[in-house]
């Protein structure tokens, strides 16, 4: 005999089966896209690391490409984009735009000590930007040929004082590098004579050192690593204070919420702490930058202050 409870039990079993199927579909979707069920979904979009057009062919673009592959955010690797136009206008446009929340986290600016120095009076948006991570630092070095009679910067400066028209120094035509040279070499008493030669790149400056066109080259350690490894050059001790550090950082648009920024900074910390990333930097002559999240807010303000100081020095130290 058929029980009167058979039909209700069948219906209950059907609902249980449907509920289990729905939960299964939901779990599959969450596994495919872990952010689909919460507000962190925008942060799972593949990141684009933007660099200025002026640095599209530099080591900065290579480091940005490396960061895009090491960045563990979402399922797809990031990419590198180029901001057209002059650096000041391009960076101003990036930092000033008001992107919608779902789009903003997918864009980060690769900002360097060089590009910050190029901003000059257009640095107001940068002063309010948010640093996500400092990817690397690159100490500035003074190098001479292996057989050079110079063994100190004081000796080089004595040559400058004796005859400011001598091209003692070689340096790339880079605002940050020239500014640091201006801080090193007293500008007064030169009377328009420039004791240095500008080169198109630090590699060319090192070649000028090798050929004898310059006696001392000012360049980042990463650029000098090859010549140092083959003992073609040797380093001079930095004469005073802290050795200047070139740097490369990731900066977020101003439209991010505090939660989105915190999430990106956590991923930035994971990247900069990754052993493979740190080995990559050291192999290229750079150094990992261990900047904790509480210090990131002050990082850019400090660098802006230094950039303004260097710009003021450079203004009276331009090659005639």
Long-range contacts (C-beta under 8 A, 24 or more apart in sequence): 32-75, 33-75, 35-74, 39-259, 40-259, 40-263, 41-102, 42-101, 42-102, 42-103, 42-104, 42-105, 42-106, 42-260, 43-73, 43-74, 43-105, 43-260, 43-263, 43-264, 44-73, 44-74, 44-75, 45-74, 45-102, 45-103, 45-105, 45-106, 46-73, 46-74, 46-76, 46-77, 46-78, 46-79, 46-106, 47-71, 47-73, 47-78, 47-79, 47-105, 47-106, 47-107, 47-108, 48-78, 48-79, 48-80, 48-81, 48-106, 48-107, 48-108, 49-78, 49-79, 49-80, 49-81, 49-108, 49-110, 49-250, 50-80, 50-81, 50-82, 50-83, 50-94, 50-107, 50-108, 50-109, 50-110, 51-80, 51-81, 51-82, 51-83, 51-110, 52-82, 52-83, 52-87, 52-90, 52-91, 52-115, 53-82, 53-83, 53-84, 53-85, 53-87, 53-90, 54-86, 54-87, 54-115, 54-118, 55-112, 55-114, 55-115, 56-82, 59-222, 59-284, 60-110, 60-112, 60-248, 63-110, 63-135, 63-136, 63-248, 63-284, 64-110, 66-277, 66-280, 67-110, 67-135, 67-250, 67-271, 70-271, 70-274, 70-276, 70-277, 70-280, 71-267, 71-271, 72-267, 72-270, 72-271, 73-267, 83-109, 87-115, 87-118, 87-119, 88-118, 88-119, 88-120, 88-122, 89-122, 91-115, 91-119, 91-122, 91-125, 91-126, 92-119, 92-122, 92-125, 94-253, 95-125, 95-126, 95-128, 95-129, 95-251, 95-253, 95-254, 96-125, 96-254, 97-253, 97-255, 98-254, 98-255, 99-253, 99-255, 100-255, 101-255, 101-256, 101-257, 101-260, 104-252, 104-253, 104-255, 104-256, 104-260, 105-252, 105-256, 105-260, 105-263, 105-264, 107-253, 108-132, 108-250, 108-251, 108-252, 108-264, 109-250, 109-251, 109-252, 109-253, 110-135, 110-248, 110-249, 110-250, 110-251, 111-248, 111-249, 111-250, 111-251, 112-246, 112-247, 112-248, 112-249, 113-176, 113-245, 113-246, 113-247, 113-248, 113-303, 113-307, 114-174, 114-175, 114-176, 114-177, 114-246, 116-176, 116-303, 116-304, 116-307, 117-174, 117-175, 117-176, 117-179, 117-307, 117-310, 117-311, 118-175, 119-307, 120-311, 123-304, 123-307, 123-308, 125-254, 126-251, 126-300, 126-304, 127-300, 127-301, 127-304, 128-254, 129-251, 129-252, 129-254, 129-300, 130-251, 130-252, 130-254, 130-256, 130-261, 130-296, 130-297, 131-249, 131-250, 131-251, 131-252, 131-291, 131-296, 131-297, 131-299, 131-300, 132-249, 132-250, 132-251, 132-252, 132-261, 132-264, 132-265, 132-268, 132-296, 133-249, 133-250, 133-265, 133-268, 133-269, 133-271, 133-272, 133-291, 133-296, 134-247, 134-248, 134-249, 134-250, 134-272, 134-289, 134-291, 134-296, 134-299, 135-248, 135-249, 135-250, 135-271, 135-272, 135-289, 136-247, 136-248, 136-281, 136-286, 136-287, 136-288, 136-289, 137-245, 137-246, 137-247, 137-248, 137-286, 137-287, 137-288, 137-289, 138-220, 138-221, 138-222, 138-245, 138-246, 138-247, 138-248, 138-285, 138-286, 138-287, 139-220, 139-221, 139-243, 139-244, 139-245, 139-246, 139-287, 140-177, 140-180, 140-218, 140-219, 140-220, 140-221, 140-238, 140-243, 140-244, 140-245, 140-246, 141-218, 141-219, 141-220, 141-221, 141-224, 141-235, 141-238, 141-243, 142-216, 142-217, 142-218, 142-235, 142-236, 142-238, 143-206, 143-209, 143-216, 143-217, 143-219, 143-224, 143-227, 143-228, 143-233, 143-234, 143-235, 143-236, 144-209, 144-215, 144-216, 144-217, 144-233, 144-234, 144-236, 145-209, 145-210, 145-212, 145-215, 145-232, 145-233, 145-234, 146-231, 146-232, 146-233, 146-234, 148-215, 148-234, 150-215, 150-216, 150-236, 151-236, 152-236, 152-237, 152-239, 153-184, 153-216, 153-236, 153-237, 153-238, 153-239, 154-239, 156-215, 156-216, 156-236, 157-185, 157-186, 159-195, 159-215, 160-185, 160-195, 161-189, 164-189, 164-190, 164-191, 164-193, 164-194, 164-195, 165-193, 165-194, 165-195, 166-195, 167-194, 167-195, 167-196, 167-197, 167-213, 167-214, 168-195, 168-196, 168-214, 168-215, 168-216, 169-195, 169-196, 169-197, 169-214, 169-215, 169-216, 169-217, 169-218, 170-196, 170-197, 170-199, 170-205, 170-206, 170-208, 170-209, 170-213, 170-214, 170-216, 170-217, 170-218, 171-196, 171-197, 171-198, 171-199, 171-202, 171-205, 171-217, 171-218, 171-219, 172-198, 172-199, 172-200, 172-201, 172-202, 172-204, 172-205, 172-219, 173-198, 173-199, 173-200, 174-202, 175-310, 175-311, 175-314, 176-246, 176-307, 176-310, 177-202, 177-218, 177-219, 178-314, 178-317, 179-307, 179-309, 179-310, 179-311, 179-313, 179-314, 180-218, 180-244, 180-310, 181-218, 181-317, 182-310, 182-313, 182-314, 182-316, 182-317, 183-309, 183-310, 183-313, 184-218, 184-239, 185-317, 187-313, 187-316, 187-317, 190-317, 192-320, 193-320, 194-317, 194-318, 194-319, 194-320, 196-319, 198-319, 206-233, 209-233, 220-246, 220-285, 221-285, 221-286, 222-284, 222-285, 222-286, 223-285, 224-285, 225-284, 225-285, 247-289, 247-303, 249-299, 249-300, 251-300, 262-293, 265-293, 265-296, 269-293
